[in-house]
Amino acid sequence: MRLDDYVEGLKPDEEYERRKLAEEKSYAITDYLDDARASFEAVQQGDSIYGATAPSVFVGRSSYPNVSAGILSPVESKADAEEYATSGAWYEQGLGIDNVLQYRTGLLNSRRSASVNVEDVWDGFVGVQREVAIADRPVDVEIGLADTPEFDPDQYAQPTANAPSGPSASAESADLTENPHVPRAVEKTLEDDDWNAQGAMTYLYNHGLDVYDVNRVLSVGALGRGENRRLVPTRWSITAVDDTVGQFLRGQIRDAPSVNQVEVRMNEYMGNRYWVILAPGTWEFELVEMKSPGSVWNPDPAGDVWMAAASEGYEGRSGYVEETAGAYYAARLGVLEHLADRGRQAKALVLREVSDDYWAPVGVWQVRESVRHAFERERAEAETLHAAVRDVTDHLPVSMGDLRRKSTMVAGLQTSLSDWG
């Protein structure tokens, strides 16, 4: 299909049209916290929570190397705990921002301060947290609380807050009420304490664990050489896994033949639109983000489009991406998975437009899944990379000149005077 026909056939995303809660910009996360408070009060028994089922864990980063080690469990007693764990299933189910907030704010974080050094720690609260993380399904636990859960709406007062989380409480104890089921691949990495963390991560990925699963295992210090096993703050571990698996996949396509034509795909989700362009050539990658006025990271409705970009060449990057942060590694992973599946390499340009429908942050998982699933959409073709970018720019909130000034890849394309308008 030619690119002009492809673009002509695009229809506004249904979610985009609904504009869920975006018009009011009420940042109504606090409504979900009220629901979580009521649910918790219904299941609390004294200072304990019985029958809790924990699908995930959380490791904070404040006060490192003494961090907050948390076990996450739904406050709704009859909830299906597995649905509360962040995964690609959220995209496949078509969850909206409000659905994700309900899951996120409905998780109680029972936490304790802990040293990050956990090489041989498999008992006590941290030991239970590690058992929950390495299991391949939610685990039943009994948690003793030291205080009443805190519901702090002030942390959500600004749209630039982190991805929303639910109530938290200090925990005195945690005990398993069932034996966790641990995948054999995870057992193997645990048993081999001479295996570095990068090698163990790619091993787990190659043995069927998605990056969400690998992230949990890494965050509780269950990977790497014995003396180096430490709790890893969740935010850091997400990016570390995306980056490590991405580097592995880049190595897989290093000597692969190139795609033989320019391909364009588009995907929309949660007020984000992604254009993914592949062009013949050796591996290059760039993510350009355009955040519209009134969106979560650019809240002034009367402001300008905020742009950020980061890129890498054939040899990859030597330093962490600052401007686009975790979104860069999540988007790159989606592209590399597709190319590795095809046994091809390419120049890859991802253009992310964040509209004002994106009214609350939900995490980089939606970037990862949106780019992954873009490759399931029908593709268009263009004669050249320049032609593809030029035609796509007609549907962006910035001009070709703006894009050229921000994007290394676009700046290198042959231009005409009209492109600077």
Secondary structure, DSSP 8 states (H G I E B T S, - for coil): -BHHHHHHT----HHHHH-TTTTTT--THHHHHHHHHHHHHHH-BTTEEEEEEE-EEEE--TTTTEEEEEEEEESSTTS-GGGGS-STHHHHTT--HHHHHHHHHTEEEEEEEEESB-TT--SHHHHHHHHHHHSSS-EEEEEEESS--B--GGGGSSTT--S----EEEEEEEEESS-----HHHHHHHH-TTS-HHHHHHHHHHTT--HHHHHHHHHTT-SS-GGG-B---HHHHHHHHHHHHHHHHHHHHTTS-B-SSEEEEEEEETTEEEEEEEESSS-EEEEEEEE-TTBTTB--TTS--EEEEEEEBTTB-SS---SSHHHHHHHHHHHHHHHHHHT-B-EEEEEEEE-TT--S---THHHHHHHHHHTTS--EEESSHHHHHHHHHTTSSS-HHHHHHH-HHHHTS---GGGG-
